[in-house]
Amino acid sequence: MIHVSYFQQLLTSIENFCIYSIVVGMVIGISVGTQRRAAHSY
């Protein structure tokens, strides 16, 4: 039981990290894209 609960906790932390990294990557990509558009417009 202890090993199963630890494994589930590990999976949950990995999923949270994946979601967090994807969100951060999207935010960085959007900010870089808007900066590039602004630079090209000027």
DRENDONU-707507 format. One record per atom (N, C-alpha, C): x, y, z. Coordinates in steps of 0.02 Angstrom, whole numbers, padded with zeros to 5 digits, always signed. Layout:
DRENDONU-707507
XYZ...
END
This chain:
DRENDONU-707507
+00042-00060+00000+00000+00000+00000+00044+00063+00000+00097+00062+00040+00139+00121+00045+00172+00135-00023+00196+00082-00056+00229+00091-00121+00179+00118-00173+00118+00093-00172+00067+00115-00221+00052+00189-00210+00042+00210-00147+00025+00280-00133+00084+00325-00153+00145+00302-00140+00204+00342-00159+00208+00348-00235+00194+00292-00270+00196+00293-00343+00143+00342-00370+00083+00341-00341+00030+00386-00364+00051+00459-00351+00082+00471-00293+00104+00539-00277+00157+00561-00327+00202+00515-00344+00255+00531-00392+00225+00548-00461+00176+00507-00482+00143+00519-00547+00108+00587-00546+00074+00602-00491+00038+00666-00486+00087+00724-00491+00144+00719-00457+00193+00774-00459+00221+00780-00530+00233+00724-00564+00259+00726-00633+00207+00759-00679+00143+00740-00671+00090+00770-00712+00087+00845-00700+00089+00866-00636+00086+00937-00620+00145+00973-00652+00205+00943-00648+00264+00974-00677+00257+00981-00752+00230+00929-00785+00221+00931-00858+00173+00987-00877+00116+00991-00841+00067+01043-00856+00098+01112-00845+00135+01119-00789+00166+01183-00773+00216+01203-00827+00258+01156-00848+00308+01171-00899+00275+01189-00965+00220+01155-00983+00185+01170-01045+00156+01241-01042+00125+01258-00985+00095+01324-00978+00150+01378-00982+00206+01366-00948+00260+01416-00949+00287+01423-01020+00295+01367-01055+00320+01369-01124+00272+01408-01169+00207+01398-01160+00157+01434-01200+00162+01509-01186+00166+01527-01122+00170+01598-01103+00232+01630-01133+00289+01595-01129+00351+01622-01157+00344+01630-01232+00316+01579-01265+00308+01582-01337+00262+01640-01358+00207+01649-01322+00161+01703-01339+00195+01771-01328+00231+01779-01272+00264+01843-01259+00317+01857-01311+00356+01807-01331+00408+01816-01382+00374+01833-01449+00319+01799-01465+00284+01812-01528+00258+01883-01530+00229+01907-01475+00202+01975-01474+00259+02026-01478+00315+02012-01446+00372+02057-01450+00398+02061-01522+00401+02004-01556+00425+02004-01625+00376+02043-01669+00310+02034-01659+00261+02071-01699+00269+02146-01687+00277+02165-01624+00284+02236-01608+00347+02264-01641+00401+02226-01639+00464+02249-01669+00455+02257-01744+00420+02210-01776+00411+02214-01849+00364+02272-01867+00313+02285-01825+00267+02339-01841+00302+02407-01838+00350+02414-01792+00388+02476-01790+00444+02469-01840
END
